[in-house]
Amino acid sequence: MLLVRYGHSLTRFGRLSAQRHGGSSAVASCAARLWSSNSSNQDQRWHHHTHGNSWKYGLAGLIAGTGAVLAGGLHYHKAERADTSRVRTIEKTSDLPIFSQEEVSSHRCLEDGVWVTYKGGVYDITEFVSIHPGGDKILLAAGGDLEPFWALYAVHKQEHVLEMLSEYKVGELSAQDQKKQQSVQSSDPYSSDPTRHPVLRVNSLKPFNAEPPPELLADNYITPSAIFFKRNHLPVPQVDPASYQLHVEGLTGGVLTLSLEELKTKFPKHTITATLQCAGNRRSEMNKIKQVKGLNWGIAAISNATWGGARLRDVLLAAGYGPDVAQWARHVQFEGLDKDVTGTTYGASIPLNKAISEEGDVLLAYEMNGKDLPADHGYPVRVVVPGTVGARNVKWLGKIRVSGEESSSHWQQNDYKGFSPATDWDTVDFKSAPAIQELPIQSAITTPADGTAVCRSSEEVTVKGYAWSGGGREVVRVDVSLDGGKTWQVATLKSSEDTDTPEPSPLPGRAWAWKLWEVTAPLPPDSQELEIVCKAVDNSYNMQPDTVGPIWNLRGVLSNAWHRVKVKIAEDVIEE
């Protein structure tokens, strides 16, 4: 059985005792108040995992993430293990209980306990979460396999961490569940879809659509491919790179057919860092006004990556594009290799001037973040149209067609268009509105999360988020308010992974990547709750609207009002 481990804070915020009324810092006392359980039952309730969700709120402003702070904390924890008076141990037993995956999955929160599996073992890490500086992120693995999370945060996968984990082992996962594969019907068109990272918050399984938790989104300027938001309309096709062919049509030279190898060797490779955003990002906020049609995306249907591939311009020139074509052509159409049961493929188009411009930077990308495109992101080739809505960045590209007309695809003609708030499904005429191309100015708060809390003794709150504008317009300012928009502060912008030597400003009209931002502000002395608001400004002085209502539309697209979160200020406990 597990005995009680008396933990200490692993961060610069001071000691945080695992005992509810122990610990000397204001942080500990504040967290203790937020747990707010009866002290007489504390020892039993600790192991039976009946802490409230408010525990998480108490640390929301203090979590330091999974970088250097975590690494230091883990070494502290290792040293602490030498003090046997403070260390809980597992009784050595040869017959640990067997748990099913269903039983493990029922332990996903602090009330029920936090269980994870790792290489066939079952571990109860409830207390470890409470003293861990990255506890909010460990909770993302609750009820499931720890391995995918350690693949994302490699700092965890060290010998002393595995030793620590062993102390929390409570059982074994059943052999059946260890071997069990997801059962699918052979006729299921989604049966060959790739495995996805379990941290993703799924909006639909078939087709697969998911976004990362917002608290992870601002951790990296370049979004790891595994947690880059997934937006699929149809099953993911399995494409053999050896037999892959890209067809370019509609030009005077006839059809140009390129293999993957030819695309890589016949055209110079270019790289760009560009943000992709789904048209429905933040649709959930429009749903709060009035129900709309579409996936209920939160604020994380947006991500940033470095893409590598051949320029579309170079390929079109090689295929015969010239002044004579420019006289009649207006659009470049794309068709994917993903198709529905009728054989209809996903399609979209972009204006010709974007496709052929040297400054347009449109890529036929075969790399993402320095590696081959993942299956979910278009392997082996996709279009990357920087500054343009994600729906035009066609994946698994099979055909390019230069045309005088837009794509006839459903997703170009009858979707991804904006309408007046007065338009409903009885009056909508999709032909009356232009297809979305460039997206408007956007920003959102990734931490703290709505509904969390910070301790009064912290004296300040750090707010983080992202900002981006379509069309290559550079974000030049992000304003942040703690009082619902009455007063404002200007956030610090981050335009690369390296804050010491940031990348130079992008060329005018070619600011394809987002900017992460951060501001640390003192807590207002008399406030019990903060309404934190952010709004971004680009270099054309486009600004976000202050409310959702005037931009509501029946498809829930183009949602870019000021982003708002409400955060409680928790008072400290007065200790006797």
N, C-alpha and C positions, 0 to 999 in steps of 0.2 A: 504494500500500500504506500501511498504517498504521504509523507509528513510535511509540515509547513516549512517552506523556505522563506526566510526573512530577507527580502530583497532591499537593495539600495538603489537610488537613482543612478542611471548610467550616463547622465548628461550633466551639463554645466548648471542646470537649474537647481542642483542641490539634492539632498537626500530625500527619497520618497519611500517611506516605509511601507511594506506590505501589510503591516498592522493598521487597522482602520484608524485608530486614534494615536498611533505612533508617529514618529518622524518630527523633525523640528522645523521644517520649512513651511512657508505659507502655501507652497504648491501642494505639499502633502496634506495640509489641513483642508485646503480647498477641495482636493480630490476626495478627501474623507467625507466632507459634507455632501458632495455630489453623490457618493454612494448611498448615503443616508439610510443605512439599514440599522437594525437594532443591535447594539453592541453586545447584548447578552447572548445572542446567537451567532456572534461573529465567527468563531472558530469553525463551527459546523457549516455555516453558510458559505464560508470561504471555499471549502472543498466541494460543496454541492453547487457552486457556480450560480448563486442567485444575486449577483451584483446587477444593478440596473444599467440600462444603456447610458445613463447620465455619466457613468465613469468615463466613457469615451469623450463626452463633452468636456469634462474637466481637463483633459490633456490635449484637446484639439489644438490649442494655440501653442503647445509646448513640444509637440512631436518634431523630432529633428530629422527624420527621414532615414535612409539606409546607406548613407555614405560614410564619411570619415567618423562621424559621431557614433554611428552604430558599431563600426569596427573597434573604436576605442572602448565602447561600452561592453562589447563582447569580451575583450581582454580583461576588463575590470571584473566581469562576471566569472571568468576563468580563475582569476586570483582569489575571488571570494570563495570559490569552491574548496580552497585549502582550509578554510575555517569550518571545521566539521560541526561546530555548534550551531551554525546558521544554515547548514545545508540539509535539505530534505533528500532522502534516499529511497530507492525502490528495494523492497525486500526481495532477495534473490529467490526466484521461484521458477520451477520448470514447467509450470502449467498455468501460464497467463490466460485469461479468458479470451475467447474468440468472439469478435464482433463482425457483424455484417456491415456493408457499406451504408445501408439504410440507417443503422444505429449510429454510425459515425456522422452521417449527414445531419442527424437531428441535433448535433452539438455544434451550432454555428454562431452562437452569440454568448455574451457573458452571463446571461440569465441561465442558460442551459449548459454552459461550459464550452470551451473552445477545444475541439479535437481536430487532429490532422492525422494523415497517414504518411508513412515514408518507408519505402522498400518492404512492404508487408506488415510493418508494425503500426500500432495505433497509439497515439500520444495525446495526453491531456495537457495542453500548454496554457491553461487559463491563467495561472499565476505569472508565468513568464511574460505573458502579454502585458500584465499590469505593471511590470517594472522595465519594460523594454521601450527604448526611445522611438522605435518604429512600430509600436504596437498597433496603430491604426492600419498599417499595411499588412501586418501578419494576420489581422482579422480577415483580410480578403481571401486567405487560404482556408478559413474555418470550414470544417466539414468535408474537406477534400484532400487531395494529394499535395504534399509540400514541394515535391520535386520541381514542378513547373515554375514555382515562385523563386526557388533557389537558382534556377536557370536564368531568371531575369535579374536577380540580385546575387551575383556570384560571391559577394563578400561573405555570405552566410556559409558557404560550402567549405568549411575548414574543419580540421580534426577536432579542435576543442569545442566547436559548436556542435558537432555530432555527439561528442561526449556529454555535453549539456543536455542535448535532446534525449539521450538514452535515459536520463534520470526521470523523464516524464512519461516513460512508456507504461501503458496500462493494459495492453493486450495485443492480440494479433488480428489482422484482417483475414476473414475467411478465405480459404483456398479458392472457393468458387468465385468470390469477388476479385481476388487477385488475378485470376485468369480470364475473368469475364470480359468479353468484348461487347461493345455496343451492338445490340441486335438490330439489324435492318433487313428489310425485304430486298431480295435481289433486284426487284423491279423498281425500287426506290431510286429516283434520279439523283438524290442527294447522298447515296450510299458511299460515293467515292470522295465526298468533300474532305478537305484536310482537317487534321486535329487543330483545335484552337486553344489559345491560352485560357485557363479557367478564370483568370482575373477579369476578363471582359464581361461587361454587363449586357446580356443578350436581349435584344428587342424582338427578334424572330429567329427561329431555328432553320426554317425552310421557306425561303432562302435565308442564309445566315446573315444577320445584321447585328452588330454589337459595337459598343464603345468602351473605352477604358474608364475606370473610376477617375473622377476629376482630380482627386488628390495625387494621382500618378502623372497626370498630363503635364503639369508644369515642372516635374522633376528633371526633365531633359529637354534641351533646346531641340535636339534631334530625337523624334519619338522612336523608341525601339520598334522594329517591324512587328514583333509579336503582339504589341498592344496598340498599334496604329489602328484606328477605327476601321471596321469592316462594313462595306456596303455592297451587298450582292443582290441582284435582281432575279437571278436564275441559278441553277446548279453550277458549281465550279467545274469547268471542263478539264479533262486530263489531256494534256497536249504533249506529244512526243517531240522534244527539241530537235531530234535528228531529221524528222520528216516535216517539221513546221515550215509553212510558206506564208509569206505576206504578199498580197496582191494589191497593186496600185493601178487604178483604172481612171478613165475619163480624160486622158491626155493624148496628145497627137502621136506619141511614140508607141501607142498600143499599151497592152497590159505589161507592167513590170512585175516580175515575180522574184522575190528575195527569200533566201533561206536565212535562218538565224545566223549562221556563220557569215554569210554575205553581208548581212546588216551590220555585223560587228567589225568586219574587215574592210569593206569597201567605203565606209563613211567614217569620218573622224568622230571620236567619242567626245561628248560634251557632258558636263555635270552641272546641275543646278540644285539649289536647295529651295524647295517650294512647299507651301502649305496647301493641303487639300481640305475642303470643307463640304460636307453634305448640305444640300439646299434646305434640308429639314432640321439642321442643327438648332437646338433650343425650341423645338416644336412643342415640348411639354409645357412651356410657358403660355403658348397660344391655347393649348387645350384647357388651361385654367380659366381662360376667358369664355370660350365656347368650343365645343368639340370640333376637331378638324379630322380630315382623313389622312392617315399616314402613320408611320412608326413614331412612337412616343420618345423621340430622342431627347436626351438631356443636353448638357453643355459641351459634351466631349465627342461629338461627331465632327471632329476637326483634328488634324495631326500634321506634323512637319517632318519631312524626310529629305535626304539627298538622293537625287535620281541621276542615273547615268545611262546614256544611249546616243543614238544618232539623231541629228536634228531633222525634223519633218521637212524643213525647207530644203535641205540637201537631197533628201530622197525625192521630193517632188521635182526638183530641177533635173535630177538624173532620169526621172521618168518622162521628161519632155515638157515640163512647165516652161512657158515663155510668154512674151508680150501678146501673142495671138490668143492664148488661153485667158489671159487677164481681161480681155475685152468682153468675154461672156461668162466666165466662171465667177461665182460669188461665195461658194461654200465648199468646205471639205468634209465629206461624210466618213464616218468610221463604223465598221461592223465588228462585233466581237465574235468569238467562237463559242460563247455560252448561248445556249438555245433552250427553248421550252419544248414541251412534248410534241408540238406541231412543227418544230424545226425553225421557228421564228427566232432570230438572233437579237441580242441587245444592240441598239444603234444610237448614234447621236451625231451632231455636226457642229462645226465652228465656222465663223466667218473666214473667208479666204485670206483676208489681209492679216489676220492673226497668225494663220498657218504659215504664210510665206515670208513674214517679216523677220529680218535679222534680229530685231529686238523682241520678237514674240517668244523666243526660247522654247518653242514647242518641241518636245522630245518624243521619239519612239524609244521608250525606256526599256532596257533589259536588266538594269540593276537598281536596287533600292538599298540605301545605306551601305554601299560597297559590296553587296552580294547579289546573286541572282534574285530576281523578283520572287517573293513567296507566292505560293499557289493562289491565295486569297487576294493577292494584289496584282494578278494579271500575267503570271508566268506563261510563256517566256517573254512576251512583249506587250506593253500597254502604251497608250498615249498619255503623256503628262502635258496638260495645257495650263501653265502657271497663271494664277490670277483669275481662273475661271471655275465655275461651280463644278463640284466633283462629278456630276452626272455626264459631263462632256469628256471626262478623262477615261475613255473606254479601255477596259481591260481585255486581256486575251485577244489582242487585235488580230483579225484575220484579213480585213479588207479596208482599203482606203479608196475613196472615190471623189474626184474633183467634179463639181456639178454646179449648175446654175440654180439649183434648188436646195433647200434644207433637207436633212434626212427625213424620210417619211415614217421613221420609227415612232411608235406610240410614245416613247419617252422624250421625243423631241416635239411632237405635235400635240399631244394630249396630257402632258404632265410637265412638272417643273416650270410652271408659269405662275406669276403673281396676279392677284385680283383685288378689287376693292373690298372692304369689309361688308359692303352691301350686297355683294354677289353671293348667291347660294347655288346649290346643286340644281335647282329648278331653272335658274337663269344663266348659268355659266356657259360661255362660248369660248372654248379654248383657242379657236382660230383668231379671236379678237386680241389676244395678248402675245407679246413676243416671248420667245424662249429665253429663259435665264441664261446669261453668259457670265459677265463679271458680277461678283457679289459685293454687297455694300459693306461699309465699315462695321467691325465686330469686336467685341471684347467680352470677357467673362471672368468671374472670380472662381478660382479652383480651390483655394483655402483661405479662410476657414469655410467649412461647409455650412449650409443653411441648417439652423436648429441646434448647432453645437454651442459650446460655452467656453469662456475664458475666465480665469481666476482674477479677481480684483488685484491680488498681490502681484500679478505679473506686470501691472502698471502700463503695459503696452500690448498692442496686437500687431502681428505681421500679416499682411494681406498679399496674396499672390494670384496671378492669373495670366491670361494670354490676350493678345490683341492682333488683329490682322485686317487688311483691307484688300478688296479685289482689284483687278486691273493693274496690278503693279504699283499701286499708290502706297507710299510708305507711311506707316503709323509714326507720328511725330510726338504724340502726347497721350498719356492716359491719366485721367483725373479720378481720384478716389475720395469718397465721402464716407464718414462714419455715422452721419446723422440724417440719412435719407436724402441728401442733396442740398442741405442748407449751407454747409461749408465744404470746401474741397482742398485736397492736397494733390501734388503732382507725383506720380510714381516714377521710380527708376526703371528704365527700359534695358532689356538685355537682348542683343542681336546675334549672339553666338554662344557656344559652349564655354568659351574662355572669357571670363569677365575682365581679366587683366589686360588682354590684348584683343579687344573686340574687332570683328570684321569691319572693314571700311563701309561707309554708307553705300547702299546700292545705287546703281545708275538710275537717273530719273525715269520713272515708268517701269522699272524692273525690280521693284521691291516685292519679290515673290514669297518671301518667308515671313512668318509671324514674328512678333516680339513678345517675349515673356517679360513680365513686369512685377515689381514688388514695392511695397511701401510699409514702413513700420511707424506706427503712430501711437501717442499716449492715449490711454483709456480716459474718456471724459469722467471727471470725478463724481458727477451726480447721476449718471445714467445707469439704468438697470438692464438696458438692451441696446444693442447697436443695430442700425439698419445700414449695412455696408453696401455702397453703390459704386459701380465703375462705369466710365464712359471713355471711349477712345476718339481721337481726332487724327485724320490723315493729312497728307501734305496738300490736298485740295480743299482742306478745311471741311470735309464731310464729317458730320457728327451723328452719333446714335440718337434715335428718338427716345424721349424719356419714359414712355409707357407703351405697353403692348397693344392696347385697344385699337388705336388708329391704323396699325399695320397688320391687324388680324386678317387672315384670308383663309378660305375654305380648305386649302391644301397645307396650311401651316408652314409655308416656306418663307425664307427671308426674315426670320425672327432675329432681330438685332437691337431690341430696346435695351436701355440701361439694365445691366444685370444687378440684381439685388439679393442679398442674403441677410437674414436676421440672426444675431448671435447674442446669447444671454451673457451677462456679467455676473459671475457667481461670487458671493461674498465669502470671506475666509471664516473658518470656524475658530471661535475663541476657545482655546484649550485651557482646561483647569490645571 
